[in-house]
Amino acid sequence: MDGLGTLYGSAGIDSLPAVLMGSHTDVVGGDWLDGALGFAYALEAARVLRLGGAADFAAWSVVDWSDGSEDGRFGRLGLGLGLG
């Protein structure tokens, strides 16, 4: 976890370009589960990749951006990075 509350992890061969999977966490609006479900799907994909042996020939990272797409406590982080 970094200083902004972003969670991240990676697996596979470090020297390869990694597939980045993840979502944002927020509790704003009627679709408050969209980010949480996106992150849950990314975790499941990472689990399947690991169990399937993909770590022997591939790399991936999973990220949960905190307040990444809304005007949250850290500002418009995701929008400024083109992520929102």
PyMOL Python script that loads the backbone (N, CA, C, O; Angstrom):
from pymol import cmd

cmd.read_pdbstr("""\
ATOM      1  N   MET A   1       0.857  -1.172   0.000  1.00  0.00           N
ATOM      2  CA  MET A   1       0.000   0.000   0.000  1.00  0.00           C
ATOM      3  C   MET A   1       0.905   1.237   0.000  1.00  0.00           C
ATOM      4  O   MET A   1       1.880   1.315   0.746  1.00  0.00           O
ATOM      5  N   ASP A   2       0.553   2.197  -0.856  1.00  0.00           N
ATOM      6  CA  ASP A   2       1.327   3.424  -0.852  1.00  0.00           C
ATOM      7  C   ASP A   2       0.691   4.470   0.061  1.00  0.00           C
ATOM      8  O   ASP A   2      -0.297   4.179   0.733  1.00  0.00           O
ATOM      9  N   GLY A   3       1.235   5.665   0.093  1.00  0.00           N
ATOM     10  CA  GLY A   3       0.769   6.712   0.976  1.00  0.00           C
ATOM     11  C   GLY A   3      -0.615   7.239   0.659  1.00  0.00           C
ATOM     12  O   GLY A   3      -1.234   7.896   1.496  1.00  0.00           O
ATOM     13  N   LEU A   4      -1.115   6.959  -0.546  1.00  0.00           N
ATOM     14  CA  LEU A   4      -2.453   7.403  -0.941  1.00  0.00           C
ATOM     15  C   LEU A   4      -3.519   6.335  -0.706  1.00  0.00           C
ATOM     16  O   LEU A   4      -4.701   6.576  -0.953  1.00  0.00           O
ATOM     17  N   GLY A   5      -3.118   5.175  -0.238  1.00  0.00           N
ATOM     18  CA  GLY A   5      -4.075   4.099  -0.002  1.00  0.00           C
ATOM     19  C   GLY A   5      -4.247   3.168  -1.174  1.00  0.00           C
ATOM     20  O   GLY A   5      -5.147   2.328  -1.164  1.00  0.00           O
ATOM     21  N   THR A   6      -3.404   3.293  -2.192  1.00  0.00           N
ATOM     22  CA  THR A   6      -3.478   2.427  -3.367  1.00  0.00           C
ATOM     23  C   THR A   6      -2.844   1.084  -3.041  1.00  0.00           C
ATOM     24  O   THR A   6      -1.715   1.024  -2.556  1.00  0.00           O
ATOM     25  N   LEU A   7      -3.574   0.010  -3.309  1.00  0.00           N
ATOM     26  CA  LEU A   7      -3.061  -1.344  -3.107  1.00  0.00           C
ATOM     27  C   LEU A   7      -2.584  -1.899  -4.428  1.00  0.00           C
ATOM     28  O   LEU A   7      -3.236  -1.706  -5.453  1.00  0.00           O
ATOM     29  N   TYR A   8      -1.459  -2.584  -4.420  1.00  0.00           N
ATOM     30  CA  TYR A   8      -0.959  -3.161  -5.658  1.00  0.00           C
ATOM     31  C   TYR A   8      -0.136  -4.411  -5.354  1.00  0.00           C
ATOM     32  O   TYR A   8       0.414  -4.566  -4.264  1.00  0.00           O
ATOM     33  N   GLY A   9      -0.071  -5.265  -6.314  1.00  0.00           N
ATOM     34  CA  GLY A   9       0.718  -6.476  -6.209  1.00  0.00           C
ATOM     35  C   GLY A   9       1.012  -7.000  -7.595  1.00  0.00           C
ATOM     36  O   GLY A   9       0.314  -6.661  -8.551  1.00  0.00           O
ATOM     37  N   SER A  10       2.037  -7.822  -7.716  1.00  0.00           N
ATOM     38  CA  SER A  10       2.381  -8.367  -9.026  1.00  0.00           C
ATOM     39  C   SER A  10       2.874  -9.796  -8.878  1.00  0.00           C
ATOM     40  O   SER A  10       3.223 -10.249  -7.788  1.00  0.00           O
ATOM     41  N   ALA A  11       2.890 -10.490 -10.005  1.00  0.00           N
ATOM     42  CA  ALA A  11       3.351 -11.876 -10.032  1.00  0.00           C
ATOM     43  C   ALA A  11       3.886 -12.183 -11.419  1.00  0.00           C
ATOM     44  O   ALA A  11       3.641 -11.448 -12.376  1.00  0.00           O
ATOM     45  N   GLY A  12       4.596 -13.247 -11.505  1.00  0.00           N
ATOM     46  CA  GLY A  12       5.143 -13.673 -12.785  1.00  0.00           C
ATOM     47  C   GLY A  12       6.600 -13.284 -12.929  1.00  0.00           C
ATOM     48  O   GLY A  12       7.287 -13.038 -11.937  1.00  0.00           O
ATOM     49  N   ILE A  13       7.068 -13.227 -14.158  1.00  0.00           N
ATOM     50  CA  ILE A  13       8.468 -12.948 -14.465  1.00  0.00           C
ATOM     51  C   ILE A  13       8.688 -11.433 -14.464  1.00  0.00           C
ATOM     52  O   ILE A  13       8.106 -10.715 -15.277  1.00  0.00           O
ATOM     53  N   ASP A  14       9.529 -10.956 -13.548  1.00  0.00           N
ATOM     54  CA  ASP A  14       9.719  -9.512 -13.363  1.00  0.00           C
ATOM     55  C   ASP A  14      10.264  -8.800 -14.594  1.00  0.00           C
ATOM     56  O   ASP A  14       9.994  -7.611 -14.766  1.00  0.00           O
ATOM     57  N   SER A  15      11.012  -9.469 -15.449  1.00  0.00           N
ATOM     58  CA  SER A  15      11.644  -8.815 -16.591  1.00  0.00           C
ATOM     59  C   SER A  15      10.698  -8.639 -17.782  1.00  0.00           C
ATOM     60  O   SER A  15      11.065  -7.988 -18.761  1.00  0.00           O
ATOM     61  N   LEU A  16       9.494  -9.201 -17.721  1.00  0.00           N
ATOM     62  CA  LEU A  16       8.528  -9.071 -18.810  1.00  0.00           C
ATOM     63  C   LEU A  16       7.585  -7.899 -18.576  1.00  0.00           C
ATOM     64  O   LEU A  16       7.317  -7.541 -17.429  1.00  0.00           O
ATOM     65  N   PRO A  17       7.080  -7.299 -19.647  1.00  0.00           N
ATOM     66  CA  PRO A  17       6.010  -6.306 -19.467  1.00  0.00           C
ATOM     67  C   PRO A  17       4.807  -6.992 -18.827  1.00  0.00           C
ATOM     68  O   PRO A  17       4.469  -8.123 -19.174  1.00  0.00           O
ATOM     69  N   ALA A  18       4.170  -6.301 -17.896  1.00  0.00           N
ATOM     70  CA  ALA A  18       3.056  -6.899 -17.162  1.00  0.00           C
ATOM     71  C   ALA A  18       1.719  -6.398 -17.678  1.00  0.00           C
ATOM     72  O   ALA A  18       1.590  -5.244 -18.087  1.00  0.00           O
ATOM     73  N   VAL A  19       0.731  -7.275 -17.655  1.00  0.00           N
ATOM     74  CA  VAL A  19      -0.647  -6.884 -17.896  1.00  0.00           C
ATOM     75  C   VAL A  19      -1.144  -6.247 -16.612  1.00  0.00           C
ATOM     76  O   VAL A  19      -1.025  -6.840 -15.540  1.00  0.00           O
ATOM     77  N   LEU A  20      -1.701  -5.044 -16.707  1.00  0.00           N
ATOM     78  CA  LEU A  20      -2.199  -4.326 -15.535  1.00  0.00           C
ATOM     79  C   LEU A  20      -3.703  -4.509 -15.438  1.00  0.00           C
ATOM     80  O   LEU A  20      -4.435  -4.193 -16.376  1.00  0.00           O
ATOM     81  N   MET A  21      -4.167  -5.021 -14.300  1.00  0.00           N
ATOM     82  CA  MET A  21      -5.596  -5.253 -14.071  1.00  0.00           C
ATOM     83  C   MET A  21      -5.980  -4.547 -12.785  1.00  0.00           C
ATOM     84  O   MET A  21      -5.167  -4.441 -11.867  1.00  0.00           O
ATOM     85  N   GLY A  22      -7.197  -4.067 -12.709  1.00  0.00           N
ATOM     86  CA  GLY A  22      -7.640  -3.466 -11.469  1.00  0.00           C
ATOM     87  C   GLY A  22      -8.795  -2.514 -11.663  1.00  0.00           C
ATOM     88  O   GLY A  22      -9.443  -2.491 -12.709  1.00  0.00           O
ATOM     89  N   SER A  23      -9.038  -1.733 -10.635  1.00  0.00           N
ATOM     90  CA  SER A  23     -10.148  -0.799 -10.648  1.00  0.00           C
ATOM     91  C   SER A  23      -9.911   0.236  -9.561  1.00  0.00           C
ATOM     92  O   SER A  23      -8.819   0.316  -8.998  1.00  0.00           O
ATOM     93  N   HIS A  24     -10.927   1.019  -9.271  1.00  0.00           N
ATOM     94  CA  HIS A  24     -10.840   2.048  -8.247  1.00  0.00           C
ATOM     95  C   HIS A  24     -11.807   1.718  -7.119  1.00  0.00           C
ATOM     96  O   HIS A  24     -12.732   0.923  -7.286  1.00  0.00           O
ATOM     97  N   THR A  25     -11.578   2.336  -5.977  1.00  0.00           N
ATOM     98  CA  THR A  25     -12.467   2.173  -4.836  1.00  0.00           C
ATOM     99  C   THR A  25     -13.078   3.527  -4.510  1.00  0.00           C
ATOM    100  O   THR A  25     -12.357   4.499  -4.286  1.00  0.00           O
ATOM    101  N   ASP A  26     -14.376   3.592  -4.485  1.00  0.00           N
ATOM    102  CA  ASP A  26     -15.062   4.797  -4.047  1.00  0.00           C
ATOM    103  C   ASP A  26     -16.442   4.414  -3.541  1.00  0.00           C
ATOM    104  O   ASP A  26     -16.908   3.294  -3.754  1.00  0.00           O
ATOM    105  N   VAL A  27     -17.075   5.337  -2.884  1.00  0.00           N
ATOM    106  CA  VAL A  27     -18.422   5.096  -2.355  1.00  0.00           C
ATOM    107  C   VAL A  27     -19.339   6.243  -2.772  1.00  0.00           C
ATOM    108  O   VAL A  27     -20.191   6.677  -1.997  1.00  0.00           O
ATOM    109  N   VAL A  28     -19.163   6.726  -3.988  1.00  0.00           N
ATOM    110  CA  VAL A  28     -19.906   7.876  -4.484  1.00  0.00           C
ATOM    111  C   VAL A  28     -20.950   7.414  -5.490  1.00  0.00           C
ATOM    112  O   VAL A  28     -20.653   6.611  -6.374  1.00  0.00           O
ATOM    113  N   GLY A  29     -22.169   7.918  -5.356  1.00  0.00           N
ATOM    114  CA  GLY A  29     -23.196   7.662  -6.358  1.00  0.00           C
ATOM    115  C   GLY A  29     -23.881   6.316  -6.208  1.00  0.00           C
ATOM    116  O   GLY A  29     -23.591   5.545  -5.293  1.00  0.00           O
ATOM    117  N   GLY A  30     -24.798   6.054  -7.133  1.00  0.00           N
ATOM    118  CA  GLY A  30     -25.598   4.841  -7.094  1.00  0.00           C
ATOM    119  C   GLY A  30     -24.861   3.586  -7.512  1.00  0.00           C
ATOM    120  O   GLY A  30     -25.290   2.483  -7.174  1.00  0.00           O
ATOM    121  N   ASP A  31     -23.754   3.725  -8.243  1.00  0.00           N
ATOM    122  CA  ASP A  31     -22.986   2.564  -8.707  1.00  0.00           C
ATOM    123  C   ASP A  31     -21.753   2.359  -7.850  1.00  0.00           C
ATOM    124  O   ASP A  31     -20.656   2.158  -8.373  1.00  0.00           O
ATOM    125  N   TRP A  32     -21.922   2.406  -6.541  1.00  0.00           N
ATOM    126  CA  TRP A  32     -20.786   2.368  -5.637  1.00  0.00           C
ATOM    127  C   TRP A  32     -20.022   1.049  -5.664  1.00  0.00           C
ATOM    128  O   TRP A  32     -18.884   1.000  -5.196  1.00  0.00           O
ATOM    129  N   LEU A  33     -20.604  -0.011  -6.190  1.00  0.00           N
ATOM    130  CA  LEU A  33     -19.899  -1.285  -6.261  1.00  0.00           C
ATOM    131  C   LEU A  33     -19.103  -1.472  -7.546  1.00  0.00           C
ATOM    132  O   LEU A  33     -18.397  -2.470  -7.681  1.00  0.00           O
ATOM    133  N   ASP A  34     -19.196  -0.537  -8.499  1.00  0.00           N
ATOM    134  CA  ASP A  34     -18.521  -0.755  -9.774  1.00  0.00           C
ATOM    135  C   ASP A  34     -17.024  -0.950  -9.596  1.00  0.00           C
ATOM    136  O   ASP A  34     -16.454  -1.859 -10.200  1.00  0.00           O
ATOM    137  N   GLY A  35     -16.372  -0.126  -8.789  1.00  0.00           N
ATOM    138  CA  GLY A  35     -14.941  -0.272  -8.575  1.00  0.00           C
ATOM    139  C   GLY A  35     -14.586  -1.520  -7.787  1.00  0.00           C
ATOM    140  O   GLY A  35     -13.628  -2.218  -8.118  1.00  0.00           O
ATOM    141  N   ALA A  36     -15.358  -1.801  -6.743  1.00  0.00           N
ATOM    142  CA  ALA A  36     -15.097  -2.982  -5.919  1.00  0.00           C
ATOM    143  C   ALA A  36     -15.251  -4.261  -6.731  1.00  0.00           C
ATOM    144  O   ALA A  36     -14.449  -5.184  -6.593  1.00  0.00           O
ATOM    145  N   LEU A  37     -16.267  -4.321  -7.569  1.00  0.00           N
ATOM    146  CA  LEU A  37     -16.459  -5.510  -8.401  1.00  0.00           C
ATOM    147  C   LEU A  37     -15.357  -5.633  -9.445  1.00  0.00           C
ATOM    148  O   LEU A  37     -14.895  -6.736  -9.736  1.00  0.00           O
ATOM    149  N   GLY A  38     -14.934  -4.506 -10.006  1.00  0.00           N
ATOM    150  CA  GLY A  38     -13.830  -4.537 -10.966  1.00  0.00           C
ATOM    151  C   GLY A  38     -12.558  -5.072 -10.343  1.00  0.00           C
ATOM    152  O   GLY A  38     -11.838  -5.852 -10.967  1.00  0.00           O
ATOM    153  N   PHE A  39     -12.274  -4.658  -9.112  1.00  0.00           N
ATOM    154  CA  PHE A  39     -11.088  -5.149  -8.424  1.00  0.00           C
ATOM    155  C   PHE A  39     -11.232  -6.623  -8.072  1.00  0.00           C
ATOM    156  O   PHE A  39     -10.267  -7.381  -8.171  1.00  0.00           O
ATOM    157  N   ALA A  40     -12.430  -7.039  -7.659  1.00  0.00           N
ATOM    158  CA  ALA A  40     -12.665  -8.455  -7.357  1.00  0.00           C
ATOM    159  C   ALA A  40     -12.440  -9.317  -8.596  1.00  0.00           C
ATOM    160  O   ALA A  40     -11.862 -10.400  -8.501  1.00  0.00           O
ATOM    161  N   TYR A  41     -12.894  -8.846  -9.757  1.00  0.00           N
ATOM    162  CA  TYR A  41     -12.672  -9.592 -11.001  1.00  0.00           C
ATOM    163  C   TYR A  41     -11.186  -9.677 -11.331  1.00  0.00           C
ATOM    164  O   TYR A  41     -10.711 -10.712 -11.798  1.00  0.00           O
ATOM    165  N   ALA A  42     -10.449  -8.588 -11.089  1.00  0.00           N
ATOM    166  CA  ALA A  42      -9.009  -8.599 -11.342  1.00  0.00           C
ATOM    167  C   ALA A  42      -8.298  -9.595 -10.421  1.00  0.00           C
ATOM    168  O   ALA A  42      -7.399 -10.314 -10.855  1.00  0.00           O
ATOM    169  N   LEU A  43      -8.705  -9.633  -9.149  1.00  0.00           N
ATOM    170  CA  LEU A  43      -8.120 -10.617  -8.224  1.00  0.00           C
ATOM    171  C   LEU A  43      -8.412 -12.042  -8.666  1.00  0.00           C
ATOM    172  O   LEU A  43      -7.547 -12.913  -8.582  1.00  0.00           O
ATOM    173  N   GLU A  44      -9.626 -12.277  -9.136  1.00  0.00           N
ATOM    174  CA  GLU A  44      -9.979 -13.621  -9.607  1.00  0.00           C
ATOM    175  C   GLU A  44      -9.170 -13.990 -10.843  1.00  0.00           C
ATOM    176  O   GLU A  44      -8.711 -15.125 -10.969  1.00  0.00           O
ATOM    177  N   ALA A  45      -8.995 -13.044 -11.750  1.00  0.00           N
ATOM    178  CA  ALA A  45      -8.180 -13.311 -12.939  1.00  0.00           C
ATOM    179  C   ALA A  45      -6.743 -13.632 -12.540  1.00  0.00           C
ATOM    180  O   ALA A  45      -6.133 -14.540 -13.104  1.00  0.00           O
ATOM    181  N   ALA A  46      -6.194 -12.891 -11.567  1.00  0.00           N
ATOM    182  CA  ALA A  46      -4.836 -13.157 -11.096  1.00  0.00           C
ATOM    183  C   ALA A  46      -4.741 -14.540 -10.457  1.00  0.00           C
ATOM    184  O   ALA A  46      -3.751 -15.248 -10.640  1.00  0.00           O
ATOM    185  N   ARG A  47      -5.768 -14.918  -9.710  1.00  0.00           N
ATOM    186  CA  ARG A  47      -5.786 -16.247  -9.081  1.00  0.00           C
ATOM    187  C   ARG A  47      -5.777 -17.347 -10.135  1.00  0.00           C
ATOM    188  O   ARG A  47      -5.039 -18.325 -10.014  1.00  0.00           O
ATOM    189  N   VAL A  48      -6.598 -17.187 -11.165  1.00  0.00           N
ATOM    190  CA  VAL A  48      -6.677 -18.184 -12.239  1.00  0.00           C
ATOM    191  C   VAL A  48      -5.351 -18.252 -13.007  1.00  0.00           C
ATOM    192  O   VAL A  48      -4.891 -19.340 -13.351  1.00  0.00           O
ATOM    193  N   LEU A  49      -4.743 -17.106 -13.272  1.00  0.00           N
ATOM    194  CA  LEU A  49      -3.444 -17.099 -13.949  1.00  0.00           C
ATOM    195  C   LEU A  49      -2.405 -17.859 -13.134  1.00  0.00           C
ATOM    196  O   LEU A  49      -1.645 -18.665 -13.673  1.00  0.00           O
ATOM    197  N   ARG A  50      -2.381 -17.596 -11.837  1.00  0.00           N
ATOM    198  CA  ARG A  50      -1.395 -18.269 -10.974  1.00  0.00           C
ATOM    199  C   ARG A  50      -1.642 -19.773 -10.916  1.00  0.00           C
ATOM    200  O   ARG A  50      -0.711 -20.562 -11.080  1.00  0.00           O
ATOM    201  N   LEU A  51      -2.887 -20.172 -10.684  1.00  0.00           N
ATOM    202  CA  LEU A  51      -3.203 -21.605 -10.600  1.00  0.00           C
ATOM    203  C   LEU A  51      -2.979 -22.309 -11.936  1.00  0.00           C
ATOM    204  O   LEU A  51      -2.653 -23.496 -11.971  1.00  0.00           O
ATOM    205  N   GLY A  52      -3.154 -21.578 -13.027  1.00  0.00           N
ATOM    206  CA  GLY A  52      -2.949 -22.168 -14.353  1.00  0.00           C
ATOM    207  C   GLY A  52      -1.496 -22.243 -14.780  1.00  0.00           C
ATOM    208  O   GLY A  52      -1.202 -22.756 -15.860  1.00  0.00           O
ATOM    209  N   GLY A  53      -0.587 -21.748 -13.965  1.00  0.00           N
ATOM    210  CA  GLY A  53       0.837 -21.836 -14.273  1.00  0.00           C
ATOM    211  C   GLY A  53       1.367 -20.704 -15.136  1.00  0.00           C
ATOM    212  O   GLY A  53       2.478 -20.801 -15.656  1.00  0.00           O
ATOM    213  N   ALA A  54       0.600 -19.632 -15.300  1.00  0.00           N
ATOM    214  CA  ALA A  54       1.030 -18.535 -16.164  1.00  0.00           C
ATOM    215  C   ALA A  54       2.265 -17.805 -15.628  1.00  0.00           C
ATOM    216  O   ALA A  54       2.959 -17.131 -16.390  1.00  0.00           O
ATOM    217  N   ALA A  55       2.543 -17.930 -14.340  1.00  0.00           N
ATOM    218  CA  ALA A  55       3.703 -17.248 -13.765  1.00  0.00           C
ATOM    219  C   ALA A  55       5.016 -17.777 -14.327  1.00  0.00           C
ATOM    220  O   ALA A  55       6.062 -17.158 -14.132  1.00  0.00           O
ATOM    221  N   ASP A  56       4.978 -18.909 -15.022  1.00  0.00           N
ATOM    222  CA  ASP A  56       6.185 -19.478 -15.628  1.00  0.00           C
ATOM    223  C   ASP A  56       6.550 -18.803 -16.943  1.00  0.00           C
ATOM    224  O   ASP A  56       7.673 -18.955 -17.425  1.00  0.00           O
ATOM    225  N   PHE A  57       5.595 -18.042 -17.540  1.00  0.00           N
ATOM    226  CA  PHE A  57       5.878 -17.444 -18.851  1.00  0.00           C
ATOM    227  C   PHE A  57       5.255 -16.056 -19.042  1.00  0.00           C
ATOM    228  O   PHE A  57       5.324 -15.511 -20.144  1.00  0.00           O
ATOM    229  N   ALA A  58       4.658 -15.477 -18.015  1.00  0.00           N
ATOM    230  CA  ALA A  58       3.974 -14.192 -18.155  1.00  0.00           C
ATOM    231  C   ALA A  58       4.148 -13.365 -16.874  1.00  0.00           C
ATOM    232  O   ALA A  58       4.722 -13.824 -15.887  1.00  0.00           O
ATOM    233  N   ALA A  59       3.632 -12.135 -16.926  1.00  0.00           N
ATOM    234  CA  ALA A  59       3.658 -11.255 -15.749  1.00  0.00           C
ATOM    235  C   ALA A  59       2.367 -10.457 -15.699  1.00  0.00           C
ATOM    236  O   ALA A  59       1.798 -10.130 -16.741  1.00  0.00           O
ATOM    237  N   TRP A  60       1.900 -10.138 -14.498  1.00  0.00           N
ATOM    238  CA  TRP A  60       0.710  -9.325 -14.339  1.00  0.00           C
ATOM    239  C   TRP A  60       0.770  -8.575 -13.026  1.00  0.00           C
ATOM    240  O   TRP A  60       1.477  -8.967 -12.098  1.00  0.00           O
ATOM    241  N   SER A  61       0.017  -7.491 -12.963  1.00  0.00           N
ATOM    242  CA  SER A  61      -0.094  -6.678 -11.756  1.00  0.00           C
ATOM    243  C   SER A  61      -1.564  -6.377 -11.511  1.00  0.00           C
ATOM    244  O   SER A  61      -2.342  -6.220 -12.452  1.00  0.00           O
ATOM    245  N   VAL A  62      -1.934  -6.298 -10.249  1.00  0.00           N
ATOM    246  CA  VAL A  62      -3.299  -5.961  -9.853  1.00  0.00           C
ATOM    247  C   VAL A  62      -3.221  -4.695  -8.995  1.00  0.00           C
ATOM    248  O   VAL A  62      -2.413  -4.611  -8.071  1.00  0.00           O
ATOM    249  N   VAL A  63      -4.073  -3.712  -9.314  1.00  0.00           N
ATOM    250  CA  VAL A  63      -4.047  -2.428  -8.618  1.00  0.00           C
ATOM    251  C   VAL A  63      -5.460  -2.037  -8.214  1.00  0.00           C
ATOM    252  O   VAL A  63      -6.408  -2.217  -8.978  1.00  0.00           O
ATOM    253  N   ASP A  64      -5.590  -1.498  -7.000  1.00  0.00           N
ATOM    254  CA  ASP A  64      -6.839  -0.906  -6.519  1.00  0.00           C
ATOM    255  C   ASP A  64      -6.535   0.548  -6.195  1.00  0.00           C
ATOM    256  O   ASP A  64      -5.975   0.854  -5.143  1.00  0.00           O
ATOM    257  N   TRP A  65      -6.908   1.450  -7.111  1.00  0.00           N
ATOM    258  CA  TRP A  65      -6.669   2.873  -6.902  1.00  0.00           C
ATOM    259  C   TRP A  65      -7.665   3.412  -5.889  1.00  0.00           C
ATOM    260  O   TRP A  65      -8.872   3.238  -6.054  1.00  0.00           O
ATOM    261  N   SER A  66      -7.180   4.055  -4.859  1.00  0.00           N
ATOM    262  CA  SER A  66      -8.045   4.663  -3.862  1.00  0.00           C
ATOM    263  C   SER A  66      -8.504   6.017  -4.368  1.00  0.00           C
ATOM    264  O   SER A  66      -7.683   6.861  -4.727  1.00  0.00           O
ATOM    265  N   ASP A  67      -9.821   6.228  -4.398  1.00  0.00           N
ATOM    266  CA  ASP A  67     -10.398   7.485  -4.876  1.00  0.00           C
ATOM    267  C   ASP A  67      -9.913   7.821  -6.275  1.00  0.00           C
ATOM    268  O   ASP A  67      -9.677   8.990  -6.580  1.00  0.00           O
ATOM    269  N   GLY A  68      -9.764   6.833  -7.119  1.00  0.00           N
ATOM    270  CA  GLY A  68      -9.150   7.041  -8.420  1.00  0.00           C
ATOM    271  C   GLY A  68      -9.993   7.721  -9.463  1.00  0.00           C
ATOM    272  O   GLY A  68      -9.431   8.243 -10.427  1.00  0.00           O
ATOM    273  N   SER A  69     -11.304   7.753  -9.340  1.00  0.00           N
ATOM    274  CA  SER A  69     -12.079   8.323 -10.433  1.00  0.00           C
ATOM    275  C   SER A  69     -13.053   9.402  -9.997  1.00  0.00           C
ATOM    276  O   SER A  69     -13.756   9.966 -10.835  1.00  0.00           O
ATOM    277  N   GLU A  70     -13.110   9.696  -8.737  1.00  0.00           N
ATOM    278  CA  GLU A  70     -14.052  10.684  -8.224  1.00  0.00           C
ATOM    279  C   GLU A  70     -13.284  11.816  -7.557  1.00  0.00           C
ATOM    280  O   GLU A  70     -12.078  11.700  -7.337  1.00  0.00           O
ATOM    281  N   ASP A  71     -13.958  12.892  -7.239  1.00  0.00           N
ATOM    282  CA  ASP A  71     -13.345  13.960  -6.454  1.00  0.00           C
ATOM    283  C   ASP A  71     -13.293  13.505  -5.010  1.00  0.00           C
ATOM    284  O   ASP A  71     -14.143  13.887  -4.205  1.00  0.00           O
ATOM    285  N   GLY A  72     -12.319  12.706  -4.681  1.00  0.00           N
ATOM    286  CA  GLY A  72     -12.193  12.154  -3.343  1.00  0.00           C
ATOM    287  C   GLY A  72     -11.236  12.963  -2.493  1.00  0.00           C
ATOM    288  O   GLY A  72     -10.908  14.106  -2.812  1.00  0.00           O
ATOM    289  N   ARG A  73     -10.804  12.367  -1.434  1.00  0.00           N
ATOM    290  CA  ARG A  73      -9.961  13.088  -0.474  1.00  0.00           C
ATOM    291  C   ARG A  73      -8.603  13.461  -1.050  1.00  0.00           C
ATOM    292  O   ARG A  73      -7.923  14.322  -0.492  1.00  0.00           O
ATOM    293  N   PHE A  74      -8.182  12.832  -2.164  1.00  0.00           N
ATOM    294  CA  PHE A  74      -6.897  13.144  -2.775  1.00  0.00           C
ATOM    295  C   PHE A  74      -7.047  13.903  -4.083  1.00  0.00           C
ATOM    296  O   PHE A  74      -6.065  14.055  -4.811  1.00  0.00           O
ATOM    297  N   GLY A  75      -8.231  14.381  -4.403  1.00  0.00           N
ATOM    298  CA  GLY A  75      -8.429  15.116  -5.647  1.00  0.00           C
ATOM    299  C   GLY A  75      -8.789  14.197  -6.798  1.00  0.00           C
ATOM    300  O   GLY A  75      -9.233  13.068  -6.590  1.00  0.00           O
ATOM    301  N   ARG A  76      -8.598  14.682  -7.996  1.00  0.00           N
ATOM    302  CA  ARG A  76      -9.007  13.969  -9.197  1.00  0.00           C
ATOM    303  C   ARG A  76      -7.840  13.159  -9.755  1.00  0.00           C
ATOM    304  O   ARG A  76      -7.404  13.395 -10.882  1.00  0.00           O
ATOM    305  N   LEU A  77      -7.333  12.211  -8.977  1.00  0.00           N
ATOM    306  CA  LEU A  77      -6.135  11.452  -9.360  1.00  0.00           C
ATOM    307  C   LEU A  77      -6.314  10.692 -10.665  1.00  0.00           C
ATOM    308  O   LEU A  77      -5.524  10.847 -11.596  1.00  0.00           O
ATOM    309  N   GLY A  78      -7.343   9.879 -10.728  1.00  0.00           N
ATOM    310  CA  GLY A  78      -7.544   9.041 -11.910  1.00  0.00           C
ATOM    311  C   GLY A  78      -7.840   9.850 -13.154  1.00  0.00           C
ATOM    312  O   GLY A  78      -7.366   9.509 -14.238  1.00  0.00           O
ATOM    313  N   LEU A  79      -8.606  10.903 -13.023  1.00  0.00           N
ATOM    314  CA  LEU A  79      -8.938  11.719 -14.182  1.00  0.00           C
ATOM    315  C   LEU A  79      -7.695  12.409 -14.727  1.00  0.00           C
ATOM    316  O   LEU A  79      -7.545  12.539 -15.942  1.00  0.00           O
ATOM    317  N   GLY A  80      -6.818  12.845 -13.860  1.00  0.00           N
ATOM    318  CA  GLY A  80      -5.588  13.488 -14.297  1.00  0.00           C
ATOM    319  C   GLY A  80      -4.650  12.538 -15.013  1.00  0.00           C
ATOM    320  O   GLY A  80      -3.832  12.965 -15.828  1.00  0.00           O
ATOM    321  N   LEU A  81      -4.760  11.262 -14.717  1.00  0.00           N
ATOM    322  CA  LEU A  81      -3.926  10.254 -15.364  1.00  0.00           C
ATOM    323  C   LEU A  81      -4.625   9.580 -16.525  1.00  0.00           C
ATOM    324  O   LEU A  81      -4.077   8.656 -17.126  1.00  0.00           O
ATOM    325  N   GLY A  82      -5.825  10.030 -16.851  1.00  0.00           N
ATOM    326  CA  GLY A  82      -6.565   9.402 -17.928  1.00  0.00           C
ATOM    327  C   GLY A  82      -7.185   8.091 -17.531  1.00  0.00           C
ATOM    328  O   GLY A  82      -7.516   7.287 -18.402  1.00  0.00           O
ATOM    329  N   LEU A  83      -7.357   7.840 -16.237  1.00  0.00           N
ATOM    330  CA  LEU A  83      -7.872   6.566 -15.761  1.00  0.00           C
ATOM    331  C   LEU A  83      -9.346   6.615 -15.432  1.00  0.00           C
ATOM    332  O   LEU A  83      -9.962   5.562 -15.268  1.00  0.00           O
ATOM    333  N   GLY A  84      -9.941   7.795 -15.327  1.00  0.00           N
ATOM    334  CA  GLY A  84     -11.326   7.903 -14.900  1.00  0.00           C
ATOM    335  C   GLY A  84     -12.274   8.141 -16.027  1.00  0.00           C
ATOM    336  O   GLY A  84     -13.480   8.252 -15.806  1.00  0.00           O
TER     337      GLY A  84
END
""", "prot")
cmd.dss("prot")
cmd.show_as("cartoon", "prot")
cmd.util.cbc("prot")
cmd.orient("prot")
